[in-house]
Amino acid sequence: MKPLVTLAVTTLNRPKYLPEILVSVLAQDYANIDILVSDNGSNDETPVVTQELVNADPRVRLRRNETTVPAHEHFTQCVRAARGEYFVLLNDDDRINTGFVSDLVRVATRHPDVNAVVPSNVLINEVGATVREFAKPDWEIYDGPTFVCDWLESRDPQVLCNPTTVLMRTDVIRRFGGYQRLRGNGRNIDNLLFLQCAITGRVGFAREATFYCRKHPESCGSRSTSREIIQSGRAYMRHLRQDHETVRALAAVSPSCRKRILRGVREMTTFELLNQLNLDQDAFRWRTVRTFLMSGRRDLIFFYIVLREYLRRASPTLYYGLRGIIRPRSGARSVSS
């Protein structure tokens, strides 16, 4: 029987966390599953750890790149190798609960027009302790474009921590060409693909499927520089405007929703940049100001959003700085009088 779901685990030099994700994958209670473990050229004990854990499990296929390739290329290799009607990508530092796949499939098969099913999201730290539990709405189905708008605008209730690990239809992923090269150390490649799949159908939500997203100093997003965030944001917007399939998908949504999506992408990438900069301490350092000025090149709306948020976040520093300058002067005049 053709596997209904391909569960792809991508890894690169992560023997510390890899056993946790592989154990949770092998413990899935869903039978019709194709497990693909893909090594992106690890040069440590990761291949040995993988081999010992899978232990010739007939559900598991192993693949390996001899040399490390960019993240978007590695992820797309997994999409090409997928055998299932549905595809789920997992990173090697996360984990899932035992009923993860079965609960996602239950929602997907109940609603044939669903292109993506989102699990419950839990943010954990490097030792696995819960940092934040995201919302679990009572409803099971969303309008796809509306869900994307709310996600981009961070509207409550916030459901998604990381759109990488979502059940998506394999043929839809392939229609959009898999994961795109957006520069910036792999940033936004999952955001773009989820957006593409979600706006072309409805989005499901599986309350009982739990994805534990691990945030730690070695996470992919934590290592990005300001320049990489800017480059990735620009490439993201350029793809939305120029890619034929994506333009056609956006043209099918309402004009108001399309406007919200394009502005939401700008705002999301802006907040990524501002969160990377320490504006509380470095708001007026030349490095920060230079990054701010560089971010506005070729995109006036993005520049406006950066300017608005920069001033909003830097205003306390400016206020107390000016207050500290003015007060001593007024005090000096009163003493001399």
Secondary structure, DSSP 4 states (H G I P E B T S, - for coil): ---SEEEEEEESS-TTTHHHHHHHHHT---SSEEEEEEE----SSHHHHHHHHHTT-TTEEEEE-SS---HHHHHHHHHHH--SSEEEEEETT-EE-TTHHHHHHHHHHH-TTEEEEEEEEEEE-TTS-EEEE----S--EE-HHHHHHHHHTTPSSP--S-TTS-EEEHHHHHHTTSS---SSTTTTHHHHHHHHHHHTSEEEEEEEEEEEEE--TTSTGGG--HHHHHHHHHHHHHHHHH-HHHHHHHHTS-HHHHHHHHHHHHHHHHHHHHHHS-HHHHTTSHHHHHHHHHHTTT-HHHHHHHHHHHHHHHHHHHHHHHHHHHHHHHHHHHHH-
